Amino acid sequence: MATTGNGTQEFTISPFLTPEQVSILVGVHVKTVRRWLNRPDGPIRGKKIGGRWKIPAAEVNRILPGRMRT
């Protein structure tokens, strides 16, 4: 978030989400999201960038319609 000269705020939306953000959106514990990410056949895919998980927003959209398994 940044403040411009006229006092308004600008937000940058990342195409990637953290496991914490995914857990809130999907409605499961963050440990469940991390477990999914560590499974090669897990319901969600992500990549570790700089030691942190990054999940494409498209992955969350793909699993939200109720096709999720824990």
ZADO-1210 file (C-alpha; in nm, 4 decimals, padded with zeros to 6 digits):
<atoms>
<atom x="00.0000" y="00.0000" z="00.0000" code="MET" pos="1"/>
<atom x="00.1297" y="00.3452" z="-00.0847" code="ALA" pos="2"/>
<atom x="00.0019" y="00.6974" z="-00.0319" code="THR" pos="3"/>
<atom x="00.0044" y="00.9326" z="-00.3275" code="THR" pos="4"/>
<atom x="00.0635" y="01.3065" z="-00.3102" code="GLY" pos="5"/>
<atom x="-00.3084" y="01.3841" z="-00.2961" code="ASN" pos="6"/>
<atom x="-00.3651" y="01.1630" z="00.0105" code="GLY" pos="7"/>
<atom x="-00.5348" y="00.8734" z="-00.1661" code="THR" pos="8"/>
<atom x="-00.4136" y="00.5185" z="-00.1189" code="GLN" pos="9"/>
<atom x="-00.3184" y="00.2796" z="-00.3940" code="GLU" pos="10"/>
<atom x="-00.3184" y="-00.0957" z="-00.3479" code="PHE" pos="11"/>
<atom x="-00.1278" y="-00.3577" z="-00.5387" code="THR" pos="12"/>
<atom x="-00.3010" y="-00.6909" z="-00.5837" code="ILE" pos="13"/>
<atom x="-00.0607" y="-00.9792" z="-00.6129" code="SER" pos="14"/>
<atom x="-00.1433" y="-01.2717" z="-00.8418" code="PRO" pos="15"/>
<atom x="-00.0091" y="-01.4942" z="-00.5617" code="PHE" pos="16"/>
<atom x="-00.1475" y="-01.5713" z="-00.2171" code="LEU" pos="17"/>
<atom x="00.0146" y="-01.6948" z="00.1029" code="THR" pos="18"/>
<atom x="-00.0965" y="-02.0131" z="00.2803" code="PRO" pos="19"/>
<atom x="-00.2545" y="-01.7922" z="00.5483" code="GLU" pos="20"/>
<atom x="-00.4632" y="-01.6060" z="00.2896" code="GLN" pos="21"/>
<atom x="-00.5681" y="-01.9305" z="00.1211" code="VAL" pos="22"/>
<atom x="-00.6739" y="-02.0803" z="00.4540" code="SER" pos="23"/>
<atom x="-00.9059" y="-01.7852" z="00.5182" code="ILE" pos="24"/>
<atom x="-01.0553" y="-01.7946" z="00.1690" code="LEU" pos="25"/>
<atom x="-01.1065" y="-02.1708" z="00.1616" code="VAL" pos="26"/>
<atom x="-01.2076" y="-02.2061" z="00.5268" code="GLY" pos="27"/>
<atom x="-00.9464" y="-02.4539" z="00.6474" code="VAL" pos="28"/>
<atom x="-00.6572" y="-02.4291" z="00.8927" code="HIS" pos="29"/>
<atom x="-00.3285" y="-02.2962" z="00.7560" code="VAL" pos="30"/>
<atom x="-00.1615" y="-02.6276" z="00.8470" code="LYS" pos="31"/>
<atom x="-00.4048" y="-02.8023" z="00.6128" code="THR" pos="32"/>
<atom x="-00.3057" y="-02.5711" z="00.3277" code="VAL" pos="33"/>
<atom x="00.0632" y="-02.6383" z="00.3925" code="ARG" pos="34"/>
<atom x="-00.0040" y="-03.0136" z="00.4038" code="ARG" pos="35"/>
<atom x="-00.1797" y="-02.9879" z="00.0660" code="TRP" pos="36"/>
<atom x="00.1157" y="-02.7960" z="-00.0776" code="LEU" pos="37"/>
<atom x="00.3628" y="-03.0595" z="00.0401" code="ASN" pos="38"/>
<atom x="00.1685" y="-03.3449" z="-00.1218" code="ARG" pos="39"/>
<atom x="00.2490" y="-03.4117" z="-00.4885" code="PRO" pos="40"/>
<atom x="-00.1130" y="-03.5174" z="-00.5418" code="ASP" pos="41"/>
<atom x="-00.2594" y="-03.2434" z="-00.3195" code="GLY" pos="42"/>
<atom x="-00.5653" y="-03.0433" z="-00.4239" code="PRO" pos="43"/>
<atom x="-00.3707" y="-02.7166" z="-00.4541" code="ILE" pos="44"/>
<atom x="-00.0407" y="-02.6272" z="-00.6184" code="ARG" pos="45"/>
<atom x="00.2103" y="-02.3618" z="-00.5238" code="GLY" pos="46"/>
<atom x="00.5788" y="-02.2775" z="-00.5410" code="LYS" pos="47"/>
<atom x="00.8324" y="-02.1829" z="-00.2825" code="LYS" pos="48"/>
<atom x="00.9876" y="-01.8499" z="-00.3710" code="ILE" pos="49"/>
<atom x="01.2560" y="-01.7261" z="-00.1347" code="GLY" pos="50"/>
<atom x="01.1609" y="-01.9974" z="00.1145" code="GLY" pos="51"/>
<atom x="00.7939" y="-01.8917" z="00.1275" code="ARG" pos="52"/>
<atom x="00.4963" y="-02.0568" z="-00.0335" code="TRP" pos="53"/>
<atom x="00.3222" y="-01.8625" z="-00.3083" code="LYS" pos="54"/>
<atom x="-00.0087" y="-01.9953" z="-00.4400" code="ILE" pos="55"/>
<atom x="-00.1504" y="-01.8613" z="-00.7660" code="PRO" pos="56"/>
<atom x="-00.4932" y="-01.7027" z="-00.7187" code="ALA" pos="57"/>
<atom x="-00.6155" y="-01.9248" z="-01.0043" code="ALA" pos="58"/>
<atom x="-00.5514" y="-02.2309" z="-00.7846" code="GLU" pos="59"/>
<atom x="-00.7881" y="-02.0992" z="-00.5180" code="VAL" pos="60"/>
<atom x="-01.0509" y="-02.0222" z="-00.7811" code="ASN" pos="61"/>
<atom x="-01.0100" y="-02.3750" z="-00.9155" code="ARG" pos="62"/>
<atom x="-01.0828" y="-02.5467" z="-00.5821" code="ILE" pos="63"/>
<atom x="-01.3493" y="-02.3127" z="-00.4399" code="LEU" pos="64"/>
<atom x="-01.6511" y="-02.4604" z="-00.6221" code="PRO" pos="65"/>
<atom x="-01.6505" y="-02.7516" z="-00.3758" code="GLY" pos="66"/>
<atom x="-01.4140" y="-02.9987" z="-00.5394" code="ARG" pos="67"/>
<atom x="-01.1835" y="-02.9928" z="-00.2371" code="MET" pos="68"/>
<atom x="-01.0683" y="-03.2983" z="-00.0413" code="ARG" pos="69"/>
<atom x="-00.8794" y="-03.2869" z="00.2896" code="THR" pos="70"/>
</atoms>
